């Protein structure tokens, strides 16, 4: 009897202990979930622009707001959109022999599938080293200096990554490549946010005092989804990745300003070659404690009793080319280095090549065509350039690829052969500013293009930089020597798209490049959806101020949604045709 009582008592004690332990464990687990940063899912349905397009709604006549008046966007009809019909692909045979019928060849085999993203411009909106005042006062079209989209740059990247993952599940993607301008202002924290979004880390998209991090949506920490680990991704260097706001080398004065507690003061650096040495205006910062990111501390120096102060942050430090490249080795996604190798990274040499699939004879040549930091240039550093070292490296890569019987793609930040604007003596005008920021220059651009025409296995040059979806043909009198250029728009600015590419072998052993724009599948109510709204509003305001196409570039085709889908056909030389017939024999 006594023994039975002891057993029962022991059992009750044990049961009580289990319940207490379980409850404690549950409470701890619940508390952990409560403390986890939020995730921002995308919409359940994922479409390309072949199936559905984003069409900005028309702004009511007479409605006008300034770009920083975010709270007034909706009530004045800015930033809203509807979904429209899909945009069919345009088959282009511009570089094919005369009389070629693009519809006569059936698609035989998909050789390669990849995505491109470009000009994400991850922005530390609270940095003291910005150019907000210049956009506000003189250069409304320079949205890299200020745009409402700066509040949500990491969020739209996260939505794009999730959209890519969804497309990958439907149809596997071989690789992805980012075409430069990952950062807006070459800062360490900007680059880390970018890499960490792709790696799927927790993102804390604020700096300094982290104002509003507990209450303002664009400031709150969140958990990024991360790119599917089975998709390798590669990186290209852009001008914003190593120049101040993409325009000037980071000298001592600018370098100190990044980690200072005082807002940057300078002259009109975009319009005045001596602006860096002047102390006329405070450039301003965005106040992260306000719902719409109010601008503070911007204006003429004489308007301030004392220098405006903020909380300094060492993570805002500016990165050199070498430092920027080295960060890509600190990653949990593939491949480590994302194309860069340690030896070249120590020299700041941001060129490399890779073969995405060893069984497919396609080679990608990643070219750094941004200016060198030590180039003397009174026009600013936003346009492209190749010095002798990089030019000779490019030619060697093309020679090797041609000899090896590989189809070749050049991936660079800055496009070639884009139309210049009308001559202007006023550097402060929109036309002249956009004009000198576009084209690559090495001796003469014509010499570079003529050299590229010597390699019949070159099928395409892909680029970003201009924030546009354009396609340009580079035909040649020998059709096999022609090639295409495809630009990918900015993931930050409207239309906030990335591109999908398929390299397809046709039944007549020509090649088709199938390129399709994709809108991130943003879910209503998320930060990424607000980013789209702000991007549309910014585009609507800028068009009112500057006009729809200040460059007068005929390759820019105005469409309601900024998309351009195409099938681009390329003829191959007989030796390459024979190689492909050996690898992929004709049907019996």
Secondary structure, DSSP 8 states (H G I E B T S, - for coil): -HHHHHHHHHHHHHHHHHHHHHHHHHHHHHHHHHHS-EE----S----TTTEEEEE----TT----TT-GGGTGGGT-S-EEEEE----EEE-TTS-TT--TTSS-EEEEEEEEEEE----B--TT-SS--HHHHHHT-TT-TTT--GGGGGHHHHHHHHHHHHHHHHHHS---EEEE-S--BSS-BHHHHHHHHHHHHT-EE----TT-TTTTT-TTTS-EE-----TTSEEEE---GGGTSBTTTB---HHHHHHHT-SB--EE--TTT-TTGGG---EEEEEE-TTSTT--EEEEEEGGG-SS--B----GGG-B--HHHHHHGGGS-SSSSTTTT--HHHHHHT---EEE-S-TTS-EEEEEE--B--TT---TT-S-SEE--HHHHHHHHHHHHHHHHTT-EEEEEESS-SS-------S-TTSHHHHHHTTT-EESS-HHHHHHHHTT-TTEEEEEE-SS----EEEE--SSGGG-EEEEE---SSSTT-EEEEEEEEEETTS-EEEEEEEEE----TTSHHHHHHHHHHHHHHHHHHHH-S-TT--TT----TT----EEEEE---HHHHHHHHHHS----
